[in-house]
Amino acid sequence: MQKIEQLIKEKARDLLAAGQVTSVIAWQKGEMFYDNAPGYFDNTEELDALVYNAFCAANLSKYLIANTKKDEKTAVFLKPCDTYSLNQLIKDRRVQREQVLVIGIPCAGMVDINKVKAQGLKGIIGITEDGDNLTVETAYGTKQVARAEVLLNKCLACKGSAYAVSDETIGEPMAVKHAPYDRFAVVKELESLSPQERFAFWQEELSKCIRCNACRDICPACSCEQCLFDNPESPLAGKANNNSAEEQLFHIIRAYHVAGRCTDCGECSRVCPQGIRLDLLNRKFIKDINEFYGDYQAGADADTNAPLLSFDVDDVEPGAATKGRE
Amino acid sequence: MLAAQSTPDKEFEQLIVAFCCNWCSYAGADLAGTARRSYPANIKIIRVPCSCRVNPTFILRAFLRGADGVIIAGCHPGDCHYTSGNYFARRRMTLLMSMLSFLGVDKARLRVEWVSAAEGNKFAEVMTSFAETIKALGENVKLRDLRCKK
């Protein structure tokens, strides 16, 4: 990945120096080595802060919405999964395709620092990548960790190394290696529970919500200019002082708003400070759409109609096909 | 504010919100009236221009504010005044119903029916049977905002 970081820096420097683009969106060093943040670069001197390593999980496509309004060309470095989100934004007419220079970069799967810590490692100073392994430097010496064991949950449902949209690519495609993973396994498990158990599960899970809105802010599909949840008149705008259904409604509405447009990028559950499995709600919608209306991957292309923006005269009747125990 | 009366000494009175399409079900309700067919008074009709006008948020909001059941009545598939609105509504409601069930809410609290302007009898029957279903299910406690409860 160090090699790719070098290539990205060179590419960004060339583009900015030649004036081909006015800004570059990539990742920059965070406060800690494991919290790299999205970075906006508009001159070549800033580029030293640009990084690309196993801690660049952030999906950069959403930042293009604000940027394309400026009537300038922006270069963006996107991992294969991020290109799906960009494609979806292009399809939703939220990003002007001609104002973006998409540079695809390979990804071997991003690492979850909490999973590294959970391996019993203390005093972590730094992590270097070494093929399928990570060398973790700690205050108690160095240790090898298999990358497959510490991948972010979202990387377990990797969409592969192909780019859904790109103008150029850098480096050779890489594969994310991990054990077989069924992204709908937990959804299916929940469907097999009784309604009471399901309700208890979600009440427990969603009552952890602190309404920080991080899931909404990170979501590339949540791209409304004015969000329903920013309306102070709405009873859903803030955290209720009781365990009522308010959080559930927030999360159902949020999941519903992105239904059919959610690419399952998994950013919502990654950024949730409370560790709520928000991906389950999105995956439930994806699973339903796949089952009721045929397999559909949002963002895979920029022309097919979204499932909720199209219909078939012989679609199932509401309620007739609902999965799950009653 | 919509809130079901549910003091223990009083019998449970269900509160039902019905979203009726202006071009069919709403006229169906009229026909039920002129034909002297009665249906429960617990049903509060909200007239919408088309069943696809019903944003899923409206339904959730109705539940939040104390509705025990919500029914959407639209034109029969193929008969939409706007040619295809009810097809879109059908997909939306299918997904919403499935999600409510996934969250552990009884999906029978939400119903979608196709009732034409000529089906006054069907309108009365559907509303009566839905009111009975909701009566049997009891008060909606799972999706209600307790702040709205009187």
Interface residues (C-beta under 8 A of the other chain):
Chain A: V187 L190 E191 P195 Q196 E197 R198 F199 A200 F201 W202 L228 P235 A240 N242 S244 A245 E246 Q248 L249 I252 I253 A255 Y256 A259 L281 K284 F285 D288 I289 F292 Y293 P307 L308 L309 F311 D312 V313 D315 V316 E317 P318 G319 A321 T322 K323 G324 E326
Chain B: P56 T57 L60 F63 L64 P77 G78 S84 Y87 F88 R90 R91 R92 M93 T94 L95 L96 M97 S98 M99 L100 S101 F102 L103 G104 V105 D106 K107 L110 R111 V112 K142 L143 R144 D145 L146 R147 C148
